[in-house]
Amino acid sequence: MVRAWALRIAFLVLFCAVSIAALIPPGESNASPVWMPNDKILHAGAYGILSINALLAFPRRPVWLIGAGLILHGAAIERVQPVMSRVSDPTDLLADLAGVVLGSATIYAWRMLRGAPR
């Protein structure tokens, strides 16, 4: 069994990594990598992983609270991106929301299969 403190450290590292990746100024090209033609998949994946990790790291916190916090983080990132010479895109926030919903649904289903409290 993974200890709660290890999951919380992992969440902090992932949270910081996503924040930095979303705010660093673009290089010569602001295009998605060749292997990922749609950056919305990156957004959904990042926030899906963040939500899964957060729900495992903080199991007593309400799912809606963790989800709302992550969505507020995504909204804050979109507001700050123009200051960092990045392009803000409202559809990125929708992709973040999709990731949070999918991550939360994954944990919910996993808990139901295990018979754990939801």
N, C-alpha and C positions, 0 to 999 in steps of 0.2 A: 504494500500500500504506500502510495506516495504521500509524504507528509504535507500538511497544509502550508507550512512555510515555504517549501520548495515550489509548490504551485503558485503561491503569491509572488515569489521572486520571479518565476517564469512569466507571470502576467505582467509584472512591472517591466521586465526586459522587452517583452513583445509590444507592450503599450508604447514604450519609448522608441522602439525600432519603427513601428508604424508611424508615429508622430514625426520622427526625423525623415523617414522616407517620403512622407507627404509634404514636407516643408523645404527640403533642400532645393536650392535653385537648380533648374534644369541645365544639362550640359549643352552641347552643341545642338542637340535635337531633343524636343520634348515629346517625341513619339514613343509609343509603347515598344517593348522589345519585340524582335522578329518572331519569337516563339509565342508571344501573347498579343494577338492582333487587337484585342479589345481590353482596355484598361479597367473596364467595369468588372471583369472577372477577378482582377487583382484586388479591387476594392471589396467585392463580396467575399472573396477568400480571406483577406486580411481581417475583416470584421467578423467573419464566421469563426475563425480561429481565436480571435480575441474573446468573443462571447463564450465559446466553449471553455476556454481557459479560465475566464472570470467566474463562470458558473461552477466550475470545479474548485477553484481557489476560495470562493466565498459561498459555500453551499447554503448558508442560512439567510443570505440576502435574497429579497424577492427578485424573481426573474425580471419583472417589469422595471425595477430600479436599475439593475445592471444594464438592461437593454436601453433604457432612457439615457443613462450615463454615457454609453458608447455612442449613441446617436448624437447627443450633445457634443461629444468630442469630435465626431465627423463634421458636424455643422461648424464648430469652431475652426477646424482645419480649413474648411472651405472659405471661411471669412478671412483667415490670415494669409492664405496662399497668394493673393495679389501683392501683398507687401513683400513677399519672398520671391517676386518675379515669376510666379507660377500662375497658371490659368485656373480660375475657380469655375467649377462646372456643377450645377445643381443636380444633374443626373448621377454624379459621383455619390451624393448623399443618399439617393435612392438605392444605389448599389450597396452602400454601407448598411442601409436598413435591411435589404434582402439578406446580406450576410449575417446580420444579428438575428433575424428571424430564423434562418436556416440553422445557425449554430444553436440557438435556443431550442428549436424543435428537435435537434439531434440529441441534446442533453435530456430533454423531456422524454423522448422515446427510450433512451438508454435507461433512465430512472424507472420508467414503467416496466421495462423488460426485467429489470433487477428487482422490482417490487419495492423500490425505495420511495420515500415520501417525495412528492413533487413540490 
